[in-house]
Amino acid sequence: MRFLDKLLVTVALLMFGQALLQAVTKHWDELSGNARRPPPSWQQEKAPPSDRPVPHRPPPGLALLPPPSDRDPTVTINPSPPRQANQRSSGTAFAAGRDGAWLTAKHVVDGCGRVHVRHGQAWDQATVAFADADADIAIVGTYGGVPLLPVSEGPLAVGEDGYAFGFAGQGGPSSIHATLLGRARTLQGGRMAGSTPVLAWAEREWQPPGERWIGGMSGGPLTTADGAVVGIMSVASERRGRIYTVAPEVIGRVMRDRLYKFMPVGAAPVLATQDGFDRARAELMNRRTVVQILCSS
């Protein structure tokens, strides 16, 4: 047999052997329940939105969070003083539910003469499209074209990790790792009088370290480890290291009332971990899913 013929036979045998190995491996994986799945394509990740919120799987071994109750502990909030002329304040908002819609805390935009949302180095004028009668949640409308965050109503577990993102201090990007303590109710007077369910969280770590002025974080999302929003930053006790967020059932109710859609987790995957939650913050802000909001009298 000539050299060229031997070479062709050798190549054919190698190709046959490789194909046989792949077939045997696939068969073994299917028998053992370890079938390999192809990596999701962008089309698979951009699954269509749903009328139902994203289901959440809490970590195993933890007690499930009970439903809201009138017997939940009450947190009394002192009413905010009236806005002064030319007063300015800032908060955080995030994209969810519909293109061009930004969820935030109601107290961030309450009493504002003008509202602007940061768009890169510019500030785009926004309008307050909705403010809830009782809960600390509002929606502003402005530019779209950014990935929307998924929203979940749970179930959650007591002791579960959560991650909050926003613009603390003088507007610096910040993130918080917190642990879920349980349910509570806020009680407030003044213009924002009412009682509404919230979740209570214990602060564990701030990024960047040393940043503890939580005011500008108001309105920002608090997500689970898989990136689904389960709270909106509402109020905090800095002395006790406690954070209170709008309950996920309230967020879901507002979105359904507004006929907004719920995005699947895979539509805009941002995973947060105890070691890398600040990287998740950077990704959310770089793609402008979480933005700074400015209120002017």
N, C-alpha and C positions, 0 to 999 in steps of 0.2 A: 504493500500500500504506500502510495506517495505521501510525502510530508504534508502537503496541503490537505489531502483526504483525511489523514490522521488528525490534523488540527480541527477540521470541521466535525469529525466524529466526537472529539473531546469536548468541543463547545456544546454540541447537541446533548451529550450526556450530562454536562454541568447544568444546562438549562432545565433538563428533565428532572434532575435531582433537586434543584431549587424549587421547582413547581410541586414536586412530590412532598418535599418538606413543608411547604406552606399549606398544602392540602391536609396533611396529617396534623399539623399544629392547629389549624382551624377546627378540624374534627375533634381533637382532644379538648380544645377550649370550650366547644359547644357541649361536649359530654360533661365537662367539669363545672359548667355554669360560669365560666370566665370568658365568654365570647367577647372579643375586642370590638369596640364600637368606633366607627370613624370619627375623627374630631369634628365638632359642629361647624358647619359653614356659616358665613355671615347671614345667609337667608334663613338658616335654622335659628340663629340667635335673634333675628328680627321677627320672632313669632308675632302673630297679630294680637293686638290688645283685646282685653276681655271685659265683660260687664261685672265680673267678680274679682275681688282682690286676690293677690298672690297668696297661696297657702304657705304657711311657714312650719318647718319642723324644728321644734325646740330641742336643745341638747338633751340626750338621755340622762336619766338619773336625777333630774330636778323636778320639783313639784310644779304643776301647771298653775299659771296665774288664774285666780278665780274671776268670774264676770264682775262688772261694776255693781256696787251696792250702795244704798243710802247710808249704810253703816261704815263706809270707808272713812278713814281719818280725814279731817278737814284742815286745809291750809288756808289761813286768812291772809289776804293780800291787801296792803294799804293802797287806797286809790291814788293814782298819779295826779300830781298838781296840773292845773291847766297850762297849756302851752303858752309860752311868751312870744311876743313879736320877734320875728327873725330867728327863732330857735330852730336848730338843726339837730337831728339825731340819725343814727344809722342802725341797721339790722341786717338780717340775712333772709334770702328767699331761695326756693329751689323749684325746678321745672318738673311738673307732674300733671298727669290727667289729660292735657290737651296742649298742642303746640301754641306757644305764646302765653300760656297760663303759668303763673308763679305762685306757689303756696308760701305763706308766711304767717307770723303771729299777728293777731288783730291789733295788739297794742303798739306794734311797730308803725302802723299806718294810721292809727286813730288820731283824728284831729289835724291831719296833714293838709296843708294848702296845696303842696305839690309833692309828687312822688317820682323818684328816678331810680332806675336799675342800671347797675354798672355793666357796660358792654365793652370789654377790653379796656382801653384808656379813656373811653367816652362814657357819658351818662345819658341813657335814653329815657325820655319822659314816659311814665306809666300811669295807668288809671286803676283805681280801686274798683274791681269788678264785683266783689262780694265781701261782706264782713258778717260773720255769724252773730246772731243775737245774744248768745250766751257764751259759747266757747271762744278761746283765744286763737282763732283761725281766720285768715282772710286770704283773698286771691287778688293779685294784681295782674293786669294785662299789658304786654309790651311785645318786643321782638321774639321770634321763635327760632326754629332751626337747630335746636340743641337736643341731645338725648334726654328723654324723660326718665325720671326715677320710678321704679316700681313701688307700690304701696301695699302693705299687708295688714290684715286685722288679727294676725296671730294664727294659732295659739302661741303664747309666750310662756316662759318658765321663770319663776322666781330664782334669782341668781344668774340669769342669762346675761351675757355681755352685750352691750350696745355701744355705738360709736356716733358721736355728734360732730357736726362740721359747721363752721361759720367764720365770721370776721369779728374777733374779739378786740378788746383794747381800743386802739386808734384805727381799727379797720384791718388789723393784721390777720392773715389766714391762720386759723386755729382748729384743733380737733381735740376731742375728749373721749377717753375710754371710761365707761361707766358700767355698773352692775345693777340690774333691776331688783328693787326692793319690794315693790308691790303697788297697789292702787291707792289713790287718794282722791279728794275733791277740793277744788279751789273755791274760795268764797271771797268775792270782791264787791266793793261798793263803788260809788261815783258813777261816771259815765259808762263804765264797763261792768255794772252790777250784774251779779248772777253767780250760779254755782254750776260747776261742770266737772266731769271725770277727767282725771289726769293719771299719769304713771309717775312713780317716784323712783329715782335712780341715785346711786351713790357714786361720786367721782372716784376714779382710780388713778388716772394719769392724764396730764395735759401735754399737748404738743403745740407750740414749743414750750419747754419747761419754764415755769415761773409766770406764765401768762394766766391770770386768774380773774380778770375783769370780764364778766360773762355778758355784760349788757349787749354788745354788738352781735352776740351769738343768737339773740332772740329771733325766732322765725326760721332758724336753720333746721335741717333734717336730723333726726336720730335714727340710725339704721341698725338692722341686725348684721351679723357677720356676713351674710350672703347679699347684703346691699339693699334690702327692702326697707322702706321707710315705715317705722312703727311709732313715730312721735314727732312733734314739732316743738322746738325749744320754746318754753313759755316763761318760766320763772325759776329762780334759784335761791338757795340759802348758802351764800359763800362761806359763812362761818361754820356751818355744819357740813359743807361739801355735798349738798343735795341739789339735784336737778329735777324739775317737774316738767313733763312734756304733755302736750295734747294727746289724749288717749287715741289709740288706733281706730277704735270704733267710731269716734267722732270724725276723724279724717275720712274714713270710708263713707260715712253717712253724707258728708258734704259733697264728696265726689259723685256719689250716686244721684244726689239731688240736682247736681249741675249737669248730669248726664255725661260725666267724664269717663274715660276708659282707664282700665288698670293694665299697666304694662307688665309683661312677664319678666322674671328676674333675668333671664338670658338676653333681654333686649338691650340692656346697658350694664353689663356685668362689672361691678366694682366690689371686690371682696375685701373685707377689713379683718385684720387679726390684731392681737395684742402687740405683736412685734412690728406690724406694718400699717397701722391705721392712719398714720400721717401720710403715707404714700397714697392711700385711698383718697384722702382729702385733696392732695395735689392733683390727682387725676380728675376728680369731680370739678375742681375749680378751673383746671386747664381747659376742659371742654365746655366750661360755662354752664354746667348743670346746677351748680350752687354759686350764687352771686350775692354781691353786696347791694343793699337797698338804702336809699337816702330819703329822709322825710324833712321837708321844709315847711315852716309856718306860713 
